[in-house]
Amino acid sequence: MLSDEQKEWTDRYIRYLEVERRLSEYTCKNYQKDLNVFISFCKKNKISSWDRIDSEHIRSYSASRFRSGVSPKSIQRNLSSLRSFFRYLVKEKKIKNNPAQNVRAPKAKIRLPENLDTDMMMRLLDIKESGFIPDRDRAILELMYSSGLRLSELVNLNTTDIDLSDATVIVTGKGNKQRIIPVGKFAIDAIKSWLKSRNNEIKSDSKALFISIRGERLKARSIQSRLNYWAKKQNLSVKVYPHMLRHSFATHLLESSQDLRGVQELLGHANISTTQIYTHLDFQHLAQIYDQTHPRAKNKRKG
C-alpha cells in the first residue's frame, strides 16, 4: 500500500518538473510512468517510505525488470528517472543519499549498424538515367556516401553550404555544431550536374540544395522513398535506408585508414565511444579475411 507521504512527494516532484524545470507534458508523463512502475515494486515489497530505500532495493528492482523481459535500454531510462527523482528528494532534504546513483542497468547487446559492402554500394550509385530527378537523386546518394551525412543534415543543406572549387561542405549537425567535410570527386561532379539540371528545368527561390519538382525543399520522407526506389531498381537484395549510407561511409573509411579519430571528426561524433562501434564491424571484416586466407584458419571459425 502506497503511503500518503510517498504519494505527496511523488506529486510534488511532478509539479517541480512542470513548473520549475518547465519540462513538456509528454516528458512529465514519461517520468510519472517510470515512477508508477517503481511504486508498484515498492507496494509488492511493502516499502512504505522513500527514506527506507537503499541501493539494494534499486538493484533488485532493476533485476526484476530484466527478468520480466524489459530491454536494457528501457531499464536504463527507468533508472535515469529514479536517479532524477531521488536527487530531488536529496535536494529537498527528505533523504540523505541517492540510492539509485551508482546502480547501472544490465548491459545491452551491441547492435552493429548495417552497411552495404563496396560492390553493393557501387551498384546503388550506378544510376544511368539523366534529367531533373535522376540527377538530383544521384547527387543525394553520392553526397551521403561521400561525406557520411545524417539525413537531417542533408535535408537542411543550402546551395551556399557547398564549395565546389574547394570540394567541401559545411554541415550543421546535432546541437547546431558546424563541421567542414571533404566531398569526393564523384559527388562534386554529381552535384554540378544536378545544379545544371535544376537551373535549366525549374525556377525556384528556395535556398535548399535539394528541392522537389515543385521547387520546395525536399523532405526526409521523400529522400527515404527515393532511396527505396533506387535500391529496388538497382536490384539490391537488402532493405536500404538513409543512415545505412552513413554507416557504409564510416565502415569503408575505417577499413582503409584505421584512423578512428579521423572518422570521428568526419561523422561529427562528440564522443569517440560512439565511433568505436565501427571497430566491431572492422574486426568482422578482418576476421573474414583471416578465415579466407590463413592456412590454419580455414573452416575453423563459425558465425
Backbone torsions as a table, in degrees:
resi	resn	phi	psi	omega
1	MET	NA	127.1	179.5
2	LEU	-74.7	127.7	-178.9
3	SER	-75.5	159.9	177.4
4	ASP	-60.9	-35.3	-179.3
5	GLU	-65.0	-43.7	179.1
6	GLN	-61.9	-44.9	-179.3
7	LYS	-64.4	-39.5	-179.8
8	GLU	-60.0	-45.3	-178.1
9	TRP	-70.8	-33.9	176.5
10	THR	-64.6	-45.9	179.3
11	ASP	-63.2	-40.5	179.1
12	ARG	-63.4	-38.1	-179.6
13	TYR	-65.0	-44.4	-180.0
14	ILE	-64.7	-39.1	176.2
15	ARG	-63.6	-37.8	177.6
16	TYR	-61.3	-42.4	178.4
17	LEU	-64.1	-40.0	-177.5
18	GLU	-72.7	-45.0	-170.6
19	VAL	-90.6	-51.9	-174.4
20	GLU	-82.8	-43.1	-179.0
21	ARG	-89.4	-13.0	177.0
22	ARG	53.5	43.6	175.8
23	LEU	-76.6	156.1	-177.6
24	SER	-67.6	159.9	178.6
25	GLU	-59.0	-39.9	179.8
26	TYR	-62.2	-45.0	-179.7
27	THR	-64.9	-42.6	178.9
28	CYS	-62.4	-38.6	177.9
29	LYS	-63.6	-37.5	178.9
30	ASN	-67.2	-40.0	175.4
31	TYR	-61.9	-44.1	179.5
32	GLN	-62.1	-40.6	-179.8
33	LYS	-62.8	-44.3	179.0
34	ASP	-64.4	-39.7	178.1
35	LEU	-65.8	-38.3	179.8
36	ASN	-61.1	-39.2	178.6
37	VAL	-63.5	-42.4	180.0
38	PHE	-69.4	-36.0	177.5
39	ILE	-61.7	-39.2	176.7
40	SER	-61.6	-39.3	176.9
41	PHE	-63.0	-42.3	179.5
42	CYS	-63.3	-42.6	178.4
43	LYS	-59.9	-45.9	-177.9
44	LYS	-62.1	-33.9	-177.8
45	ASN	-100.1	10.4	174.4
46	LYS	57.0	43.6	175.7
47	ILE	-98.8	114.1	-171.0
48	SER	-109.2	5.0	179.9
49	SER	-146.3	139.0	-177.9
50	TRP	-65.3	-29.8	-177.1
51	ASP	-79.7	-0.6	175.9
52	ARG	-93.0	-5.5	-176.2
53	ILE	-85.9	132.0	176.6
54	ASP	-122.8	-178.3	-175.4
55	SER	-63.5	-29.6	179.1
56	GLU	-66.3	-36.5	175.8
57	HIS	-62.4	-41.6	-178.4
58	ILE	-66.5	-41.4	177.8
59	ARG	-63.8	-40.0	178.5
60	SER	-64.2	-40.2	177.2
61	TYR	-62.8	-46.0	179.5
62	SER	-60.9	-44.2	-179.9
63	ALA	-63.9	-39.8	-180.0
64	SER	-65.9	-36.3	176.5
65	ARG	-64.3	-43.1	-178.7
66	PHE	-65.0	-42.2	179.4
67	ARG	-63.6	-29.5	-178.6
68	SER	-83.3	3.7	174.0
69	GLY	96.2	7.2	178.7
70	VAL	-73.2	137.5	-176.6
71	SER	-69.1	149.4	177.1
72	PRO	-54.7	-36.0	179.6
73	LYS	-63.1	-42.1	178.4
74	SER	-68.0	-37.6	178.2
75	ILE	-65.5	-37.2	175.6
76	GLN	-57.7	-42.6	178.9
77	ARG	-66.8	-42.1	177.5
78	ASN	-56.8	-47.4	-178.1
79	LEU	-68.2	-35.0	176.8
80	SER	-62.1	-41.1	177.5
81	SER	-63.7	-41.3	179.1
82	LEU	-66.2	-41.9	178.3
83	ARG	-58.7	-41.4	179.3
84	SER	-65.3	-42.5	-179.4
85	PHE	-64.4	-47.5	-178.5
86	PHE	-70.1	-29.2	174.3
87	ARG	-61.8	-38.6	176.6
88	TYR	-64.6	-42.4	179.9
89	LEU	-64.8	-35.6	176.3
90	VAL	-65.9	-43.9	-179.9
91	LYS	-59.8	-36.6	-179.9
92	GLU	-87.0	4.5	178.1
93	LYS	62.4	26.7	174.8
94	LYS	-79.8	-36.1	176.0
95	ILE	-130.7	163.3	-176.9
96	LYS	-90.0	-39.8	-175.5
97	ASN	-129.5	155.4	178.0
98	ASN	-88.9	107.4	-175.4
99	PRO	-70.1	-17.8	-178.0
100	ALA	-94.8	-2.3	-170.1
101	GLN	-56.6	-46.8	-173.5
102	ASN	-107.0	14.5	178.8
103	VAL	-91.9	128.2	-179.0
104	ARG	-113.7	150.5	179.0
105	ALA	-73.8	159.4	173.6
106	PRO	-57.2	147.3	-178.3
107	LYS	-68.6	134.0	177.3
108	ALA	-79.6	146.8	175.3
109	LYS	-66.4	133.2	-178.8
110	ILE	-67.6	123.8	176.3
111	ARG	-99.8	112.0	-178.6
112	LEU	-75.5	134.6	179.3
113	PRO	-66.2	140.8	179.0
114	GLU	-77.3	144.7	176.8
115	ASN	-146.3	162.5	176.5
116	LEU	-93.5	139.6	174.6
117	ASP	-72.7	171.5	-172.7
118	THR	-59.7	-42.4	-178.4
119	ASP	-63.0	-44.2	179.6
120	MET	-66.3	-37.2	179.4
121	MET	-64.3	-43.5	179.2
122	MET	-64.0	-36.8	179.0
123	ARG	-66.8	-40.1	178.9
124	LEU	-62.7	-38.7	-176.3
125	LEU	-81.3	-9.9	-175.3
126	ASP	-82.2	68.2	-179.4
127	ILE	-89.6	117.7	-174.7
128	LYS	-85.4	-30.1	-175.2
129	GLU	-67.5	162.5	174.8
130	SER	-135.0	166.6	-176.9
131	GLY	125.0	179.6	-173.9
132	PHE	-53.1	-57.3	-174.7
133	ILE	-73.4	-48.6	178.2
134	PRO	-60.7	-40.5	179.1
135	ASP	-63.9	-41.2	178.3
136	ARG	-64.1	-47.2	-177.0
137	ASP	-65.2	-39.1	177.6
138	ARG	-61.3	-42.8	179.5
139	ALA	-64.4	-39.1	178.4
140	ILE	-62.0	-51.1	-176.7
141	LEU	-66.1	-43.0	179.8
142	GLU	-62.2	-42.5	-178.0
143	LEU	-68.6	-41.9	179.6
144	MET	-61.8	-42.2	-178.9
145	TYR	-77.0	-36.1	-178.8
146	SER	-65.6	-37.7	-169.7
147	SER	-122.2	0.4	174.7
148	GLY	65.8	37.8	-176.2
149	LEU	-76.0	146.6	166.8
150	ARG	-72.2	156.7	179.9
151	LEU	-59.8	-43.6	-179.4
152	SER	-63.1	-36.2	178.8
153	GLU	-66.0	-40.3	179.6
154	LEU	-65.9	-45.5	-178.2
155	VAL	-58.7	-38.1	-174.4
156	ASN	-86.4	0.6	-180.0
157	LEU	-66.8	139.3	171.8
158	ASN	-108.7	162.6	-179.4
159	THR	-59.9	-30.8	-179.0
160	THR	-74.8	-10.2	179.9
161	ASP	-80.3	-17.3	-178.9
162	ILE	-97.6	128.2	173.6
163	ASP	-109.2	99.7	-175.0
164	LEU	-68.3	-35.0	-178.7
165	SER	-72.9	-34.9	-179.2
166	ASP	-91.8	-9.9	-179.6
167	ALA	56.8	50.6	177.0
168	THR	-137.2	161.8	175.4
169	VAL	-135.0	137.3	175.1
170	ILE	-92.9	121.0	-175.7
171	VAL	-115.8	135.8	174.2
172	THR	-102.6	110.2	-175.0
173	GLY	-99.0	-153.2	-178.2
174	LYS	-64.4	141.8	-179.3
175	GLY	69.3	21.9	-179.7
176	ASN	58.5	24.5	177.4
177	LYS	-82.7	130.4	-179.7
178	GLN	-97.5	145.8	173.5
179	ARG	-143.0	151.7	178.4
180	ILE	-105.1	126.2	-174.6
181	ILE	-122.1	138.9	174.4
182	PRO	-65.8	149.8	176.5
183	VAL	-120.4	128.8	-176.7
184	GLY	-69.7	162.9	-176.1
185	LYS	-59.2	-42.7	-178.6
186	PHE	-64.0	-38.5	178.8
187	ALA	-69.3	-40.0	178.0
188	ILE	-62.1	-45.3	178.8
189	ASP	-62.0	-40.3	179.9
190	ALA	-66.2	-39.7	179.5
191	ILE	-67.1	-39.6	177.1
192	LYS	-60.9	-44.7	178.6
193	SER	-63.4	-39.7	179.6
194	TRP	-64.7	-46.2	-179.4
195	LEU	-62.8	-34.7	176.8
196	LYS	-65.9	-46.3	177.8
197	SER	-62.5	-42.3	-179.7
198	ARG	-60.3	-47.1	-178.2
199	ASN	-69.6	-30.9	-178.5
200	ASN	-78.1	-31.1	-169.2
201	GLU	-106.7	-15.6	-175.6
202	ILE	-149.9	145.7	174.5
203	LYS	-104.2	120.0	-178.5
204	SER	-144.6	139.0	176.6
205	ASP	-89.6	-1.0	-177.1
206	SER	-64.4	139.0	176.4
207	LYS	-82.9	-9.5	-175.5
208	ALA	-62.3	141.5	176.8
209	LEU	-69.5	-40.5	-178.4
210	PHE	-115.6	121.8	-176.5
211	ILE	-126.4	163.6	175.8
212	SER	-84.2	175.4	178.7
213	ILE	-64.7	-18.6	177.6
214	ARG	-87.9	0.2	177.3
215	GLY	86.2	12.1	-178.8
216	GLU	-101.0	154.3	177.6
217	ARG	-55.4	131.8	-178.2
218	LEU	-69.1	134.8	-178.0
219	LYS	-88.3	159.0	-179.1
220	ALA	-58.2	-41.6	-178.7
221	ARG	-62.9	-36.2	179.4
222	SER	-66.7	-39.3	178.7
223	ILE	-65.5	-42.0	175.9
224	GLN	-58.7	-43.5	179.8
225	SER	-62.2	-43.5	180.0
226	ARG	-66.7	-36.6	178.2
227	LEU	-64.8	-41.8	175.9
228	ASN	-60.3	-41.4	-179.4
229	TYR	-59.5	-48.8	-176.6
230	TRP	-72.7	-32.5	177.3
231	ALA	-62.1	-41.8	178.1
232	LYS	-70.4	-42.7	-177.8
233	LYS	-64.6	-34.3	-179.5
234	GLN	-89.7	9.4	174.7
235	ASN	59.5	42.4	173.8
236	LEU	-79.9	139.7	-173.5
237	SER	-88.0	-0.3	-178.8
238	VAL	-121.5	158.4	175.4
239	LYS	-75.5	128.7	-176.6
240	VAL	-111.7	135.5	177.5
241	TYR	-132.3	159.9	-173.1
242	PRO	-53.3	-42.7	-176.1
243	HIS	-67.1	-20.0	178.5
244	MET	-64.2	-31.4	177.7
245	LEU	-68.5	-36.7	176.1
246	ARG	-66.1	-43.5	177.1
247	HIS	-60.9	-42.4	-179.2
248	SER	-64.2	-42.8	176.6
249	PHE	-54.8	-50.9	-176.5
250	ALA	-65.9	-43.2	-177.6
251	THR	-65.4	-48.2	-178.2
252	HIS	-65.5	-37.0	179.7
253	LEU	-67.5	-42.1	-178.6
254	LEU	-69.0	-37.0	177.9
255	GLU	-60.4	-36.6	-176.5
256	SER	-84.4	-40.6	-170.4
257	SER	-99.9	-29.2	-172.7
258	GLN	59.4	20.1	-177.0
259	ASP	-101.6	89.4	-175.8
260	LEU	-65.0	-41.1	-180.0
261	ARG	-63.4	-40.8	178.7
262	GLY	-63.5	-42.6	178.0
263	VAL	-64.6	-38.0	177.0
264	GLN	-58.7	-46.3	-179.7
265	GLU	-62.3	-44.0	-177.6
266	LEU	-66.4	-36.7	-179.7
267	LEU	-78.3	-19.5	-178.7
268	GLY	78.5	28.3	177.2
269	HIS	-78.6	129.8	178.5
270	ALA	-70.3	-32.8	-176.2
271	ASN	-121.7	133.0	-177.4
272	ILE	-66.7	-21.0	178.4
273	SER	-62.3	-28.7	177.0
274	THR	-68.0	-38.4	-178.7
275	THR	-73.3	-27.0	-174.1
276	GLN	-64.5	-15.3	176.5
277	ILE	-57.6	-30.2	-178.3
278	TYR	-74.8	-15.7	175.7
279	THR	-70.2	-27.1	176.1
280	HIS	-66.7	-42.9	178.0
281	LEU	-63.8	-41.6	-179.6
282	ASP	-62.8	-39.5	178.8
283	PHE	-63.8	-40.1	177.6
284	GLN	-58.9	-42.4	179.6
285	HIS	-62.0	-45.7	-179.9
286	LEU	-66.3	-36.5	179.1
287	ALA	-64.0	-38.4	178.2
288	GLN	-64.5	-43.3	178.3
289	ILE	-61.2	-43.3	179.5
290	TYR	-59.7	-48.2	-178.5
291	ASP	-61.3	-36.3	-174.7
292	GLN	-80.8	-22.2	-170.9
293	THR	-116.8	-29.7	-175.8
294	HIS	-78.3	127.2	-175.0
295	PRO	-63.0	-23.8	-179.4
296	ARG	-97.9	3.9	-176.2
297	ALA	-107.2	-18.3	-173.1
298	LYS	-58.7	134.0	176.8
299	ASN	64.1	15.2	179.8
300	LYS	-94.7	-37.8	-173.7
301	ARG	-93.0	141.9	177.0
302	LYS	-123.2	154.3	177.0
303	GLY	88.7	NA	NA
